[in-house]
Amino acid sequence: MTSYDLDVAILGAGTAGMAAYRAAAEHTDKVALIDGGPLGTTCARVGCMPSKLLIAAANRAEAVRDADKFGVHTDTPRIDGAAVMQRVREERDRFVGFVIDAIDGFPERHIIRENARFVDDHTLELESGRRLTARAIVIATGSRPNIAGPLEGLGDRLHTNQDLFDWPDLPASAAVFGAGIIGLELGQALHRLGVRTRLFGRDHAVGPLTDDEVRRYAARTFEREFPAHWHADSELSRTDTGVRVKWSDASDEDAPWHEEEFDCVVAATGRVPNVDGLNLGATSLPCDDMGVPVFDPLSMRIGRSHVFMAGDAGNDAPLLHEASDEGRIAGENAALLPEAYRKSRRTPLSIVFSDPQIAMIGATHAELTEAGTNFAVGSVDFEDQGRARVMALAPGLLRIYAERDSGRVLGAEMAGPEAEHIGHLLAWSMAEGATVDQLLSRPFYHPTVEEGLRTALRKTSEALGMAPAPPLRSIDCGPGC
């Protein structure tokens, strides 16, 4: 019988790695969490939390501007960029501190503060040159921003979420490249904080949306607030004072070219899994065209090997709650080998904290269409929804997808007010296998934005050809019912 230094070696101490460590440590003391730093997780250091701090400041500034709608007249907000960024850094550092405290609370014998690479399937080499062997290994090394093409060569004029939150002050202007989750959030926040901002995307993408109707609705809404180009050809060049951007509409070969100079460029053009430094070529692990190991998303196991993937390194669902779930599954399976198991995953839920917010719940429109699923669609436009009008919230559109044979809710896509909360309600309901009829039987208080969800469910029921929903009561009447 082969003797190993460790039962489980975990590469990476981010969200997924910490979850994997906790799960594995319940079954064995021969476990190591290996990471040369910096520690603190992507979410706390450069992702979820600092971005929401920046967005919070931006939304406060926008609320001041919008006060006139209510007859409350205020002066134009004065943005103190240095103060904004100071609060972002201070609160960010508090969140990072909590994570580091958690790692410091693990037994010191389980922590190796070095990076490692594979020598063979079971052997790892640390930066110090020391080698150790492991019966099972979890790869949880995270990801980094993808910088390619015209973005290369901009030097210190190029920024990503890796360094943006350390800015001592806000720039006067910024070109944001990438219209995914990070690009939308940061681009809109910078605009609302008084930074002259222009957003450049490709392939008409608006966040993660796949439903063309919701995507077009969201695009029009964002365009009314700040300059955005959803499918642009671009050329970038560094100048003595910033970056010159030339762009044209890539949908029209005869479209004119425009030019504008910015203090800096913010790149939000996707992320790359941190697996290229692991020397995976020294192993027998199967990899895809990007060099990322191919794994089972229900067990996190790479083939029938003793190696597991977790978190952003797997290039699957780069979300904190998904990384935590994946880490827990990978860590437990690694410790229990050969008794690895497959586990059902939670209902997919993704939220973009833009304004309007975007939510993706369950199966996407594209996934259902590609699978040939027979589904019906019901929608609601929040433009005239009662509570949304009362609060002068952003307009919005919600579309719900339900299985025709059963009436079961399969998914939804939304760009609109309170999407983070409506998204949770739908995700929880889908997890229970709820049908449209069952959701319509549940209480909806008046007047709330959630009544818009009820309207969409009623229209979905009509599209399914089901029996009429219960009649309106007097309390249900009102704008947007």
N, C-alpha and C positions, 0 to 999 in steps of 0.2 A: 504494500500500500504506500502510495506517494505521500511524503510529509511536506507540508507547506508552512511558510512563515506565518501566513494569514489565512483565515477562512474567507474573508471578504475584504477586498481593497476597493475603495471608492475614490475615483479621480474627480476632484472638484468639490468645493465646499459652498456651493451656492444653494438656492432653494431646493433643487432636486437632490443634490449631494447630501445636504443635512437631513432631508427626509429619508434618504436611503440609509444613512448611518443610523438614525434612530430605529428604523425597522430592523436592520441587520443586528444591531446591538441587543435586541430583545432575545436573540437566539444564540449569539456567540460573543465571547470576549476577545476573540482573535480577529478584530476588525480594525481598519485604519482609514481615516479620512485624510486624503492627501491633497494639499493645495499650497502653492507657493505664494498666493495672494495676488493682488489685494483682496482681502476678505470683505464681506458685507452684503453679498448678493447683488445681482443686476437690478432687481426691483428696488431695493433700498438705496443703492448708490447712484445709479444712472437711469433708472427706468420709472416704474409706476409712481413711486412716492415723490421724487423731485419734480417730475413732470406735472403731477397734480398740484403741487405747491405753486408752480408757475401759472398753471391754469386758474387756480383759485384767485391769484392776484389779478389776472387778466379779466376774469369774470366780475370781480368787484369794480374794476374800472368801467367795464361795459354797463354794469347796473347803474352807475352814476350817469352815464351818457343817456341811458334809456329812461331815466326818471321823468323826463319831460312828457313822456307818453301818459303819465298819471297826473299831470298837472303839478308835479313837484319840480320846480326849476332850480337847477344847481349850476355852479360854474363848471367849465370843462375840467375833468380831473387832471391834476398835475402828477405825472408819473415820475417817481424818484427811482430810477433804474438801479442805482447802487443799493438802496434800501430793499427793493424787491428781491434782488439777488442775494443780499445778506440773509434775509429770512429763509429763502430757498436753501441756502447752504447750511444755516444753523439747524433748521428742522430736519433736513436731509441727514446731517451728521448725527442727530439724535436717533433717527431710525437705524442708521448703520451701526451705531453704538449698541442698540438692542441686539442686533444679529451677532456682532462680535462677542458680546457678553454671553450669548447662548453657546457659541463655539468654545469660548474660554471655560464654560461650565462643563464641557465634555471631559472625560478623563484624559489627562495629558498623554498617557501611554497610547491613546487611540489617535492622536493628532500628529501628522507629519507635515511640517510647514515647508515643503518643497514640491516642485512639480515633478511629474514622472512620465516616462515613455516606455512603450513595450520593447522588450528584447525578443521575446517569443510569446506564445499564447498564454503562458502562466507566469512569466517573469517581467518585472518592472525595474527600470533603472531610474534612480532619483538624480536630481541635479548634482548632488554631491558625489555621484559615482557609485554609491551604495546600491546593491541589488537586493530585491526581496521577491519572494514567490507568493502567489495567491491561488487558492482553490477556485475562487470566483471573483469577478471584477465588474464594477459598475462604472461606466463612462458617463460622467455628469459635468463635463467641462464647459458647458455654456456656449455662447456665441459672441460675435463681435460685429460692428457695422461693416457693411459691404461698400468698399470704395473702389470704383472702376470707371473706365472710359473718360469722359470729359472732366470728371471730378478730380482725377489724379493731377498732381503737379501744382496744386493751389497753396501748398505749404500751410503757414499759420493762418491763412484766410479761410481755411476749410475747417468746419466744426461738425461734430456729431453729438449724440446724447452722451458720449463718453466724457466730453469735456465741457459741454455747454453750461451745465449747472454750476461750474466753477467760475463763470464769467464774473469779474468784479462789478461790471455795469452792463447795461443793455446797449447794443449797437444802435446806430441811427437807422441802418437798413440791413436787410438780409434777404437773400434768395434761398428759398427752401426747395430742395429737390427730393421728390418722393411724395406721393399722395396717399400713402398707406396710413396706418394708425398713428405712427410717430410723426410723420410729416403733417398730417391734418391737425393733430393736437398742438404741436409746437408752432406751426405756421400761424394758426388762428390766435394762439396765445400771444405770440410776438406782435402780431398786428394790433391786438387789443391793448397792448402795453405801449403803443405809440411807435413801434418800429415799422419803418416803411418795408413792407413785406410783399413778395410775389412768390406764388407756389407753382412749381412745375412738376407735372406727372407724366405718366406714359400709359398707353392702352386704355385711356378713359377710366382708369381705376379711381374709385372714391372710397378710401378705406378698404375694408374687406367685403363690401357689398357685391353680391352676384345677381341680384334681382334688378333687371334693367330699369324698371319703373321707379324703384326706390333709389337706385343709383342716380338716375337723371334728376329726380326730385332733389336729392341731397346736393348734387352739383350746382343746380340753379340757386339753391338757398345759400350755399357758401359763396358763390360768385357775387351775390348781392352785397356781401360784406367786405370781401377782399379779392384782389386780382388772383385768379387761378386759371391755369392752363392744363387741362386734363390729358392732353396728348400732344406733347411738344417736342420738336427737334431743337437741340440747343448746342451752342458753342460757348466755351468759357475760356477766358484768358485773364491772367493776373496783371494788374496795373500797379502803379506806384502807390495808389490810395485805396485799392480794393480789388474787386473782381468785376470784369465786364462780361455781361451775359447777352448773347444774341440768341433769339429764339423765333420759331415759326410754327404754325399749326401743321403738325405732321399728317393731318387728315387731308390736307389740300396741298398738292405739289406746287400750285401757283400762289400759295399764300405768301404775303410779304414778310420780310424779316424785320424784327424790332430789336432795339438795343437799349440796355440800361445798366448803370453801374451800381454796385452794392458794396457795403463795407465788408461783407463776408458771405459765405455760402454755408448753409446748414444741410448736411447730407442725411437723408432718411430713406435710403434706397435699398432697404432690406438688410438682412444679417446673414453672416456666414458661420456655420458650426465650427467650434474650436476643436477640430479633430486632426488638423493637418500636422500638428506638432507631436502627435502620439506615436508616430512610426508604425502605423497600422499595417504597413507593407511587410513587417516582420512577423505578422500573425496570419492565421488561416481564415480570418473573419471575412465574410462576403460583404462587399461595399457597392454602393450605387455609383453613378457617373460622377457625382460630386465628391466621392471618397468617403461618404458617410455610411457606416455599417447598416445593413438592412435588418430590421428587427420587427418583432410581432408587437403591435401597439396594445395588445391585451395582456401580454406577459412581460414585455420589454426585453425579451430574450432575443439575442442575435442567432438566428438559425437554431441548431441544437447544441450550441456552444455553452460555455460557462460564463460568457460575458453578456452584460445587459446595458441598455441605453436608458437615459433619463434626462428630461428637461430639454433645453434649447439645443443641446449637442445633437439631438436626434432630428432636428429640423422638421418637427412635426407641428405641435401647437405651442407657440412661444408665449404661454400665459402662466402666471404664478401658480394658480390653483391646479393647472394641469401638470406643471413641473413637480409640485408637491405630491400629487397622486402618483405620477410616474416614478418618482423617487421611492415612495413607499412600496410600490409593487416590485420595483427592481431590487431594492434592498432586501425585502423579505424573501423573494425568489432566490436571490444569490445565496442567502444564508441557508435556505432549505434544500438547495440542490442535492440530489436530482429530483426532488419533489416540487418542481416549479409548477405554478398554476396560471391559468388565464382568468382574468377578472373583468367583469363588465365595467365600462367607464361611465362617468357621469354624463348627463345630458350636456352637449356642447353649449357653451355660453361665452360670448365675446362682446366686450363693450368698448366703444371709443368715446372718450370724454371731451368730445368737441361740442359745439353748440350750433345746430341740434346734435344731440347725442346719437350715436349709432349703436344698435344692438343686433347681434346675430344669435339666434336661438335654435337649437336642434339642427336638423338637416337644412342646408342652404337650398335656395331655388336651383342653383346649378347642379348640386348633388342629386336632387330629386329628378330633375330633367334628364341628366345623364344616365340615371338608373332606370329610366322609363317608368317611374312611379305614376300611378293614376291618382292625381291629387287635384283638389279644388282650392281656389284662392278667394279669400275675403279681405277687404281692406278698409281703412279709415283714413281720411285726410283731417289732420288736426287744425286746419285753418279756421274752421268754424266750431271746433269742439269747445263746449261751455267753459270749463275751468281754464283751458289753455288761453282762451280769449280774455277771461277775467285777469289772469296773471301776466298777460302780454308775453307769453312764452313763445319760443320759436315755432314756426310752422312745422309740420311733420307728416310722415306717411308711414303706416304700419300695414304690412301684408302678411297674412297667416296662411299656412299651407296645411291642409287636412286630407287624410286618406279617404278616397271616395267610398270604398267598401265598408269601412268601419266608423268613419267620422273622427278617427283619432288624430289629434294635433301632431304633426310631424316636424314642423319648423316655422320660423318666422324671421323676417328681416324688417328693420325699422330705422328710420332717421327721424327723430322727433323729441318732444319734451318728455322728461322722466323715463327715457328709454332704459336706464339702468335698473329702475324699479319694475317696469313692465316686463323687461327681460327676465328678471328673477321670477316673477309670478308665472310666466310661461314655462321657464325651465323647470321649476318645481312641479308644475302640472304635467308636463311631458314625462318627467321621471316617474310619475304615477300612472302613465298610460292614459291620461284623461282624454275624453272626446269633447268635441265642440259643445254638444248638448250638456255634458256634465259641467263644463265651465260656465255655461249660461245659467245654470241653476244656482250658482254661487252668488253671494251678495256683492253688489257694487254700490258704494256710497255716493250720494249726490251732494254737492258737485265736486267731482274729482276727475283728474286726468284719466284715471283707470276706466272711467265710463267710455272713453274712446276705445279701449280694448274690448269692451262689451259690444260696441257698434261693429267692430271688425269681426267679432265672433258671430254676430247675427248675420252679417253679410256672408260669412263663410258657410253658415248653416243654410242660407238660401242657395248658395252655389252648390252645396251638396244635395239639394232637393229634399231636405229633411222637413219634418213637421214644423209649423210656425213656432217661434219661441214664445214664452209666456207673455201676455199682453203687458203694456206699460202700466205702471201704477201712477197715481197723480204726482208722487214725489220724484218720479223718473223724468218728468217733463222739463223742458228747458232747452236752451241752445245747445246743439251738438248731441242731443240724445240719440 
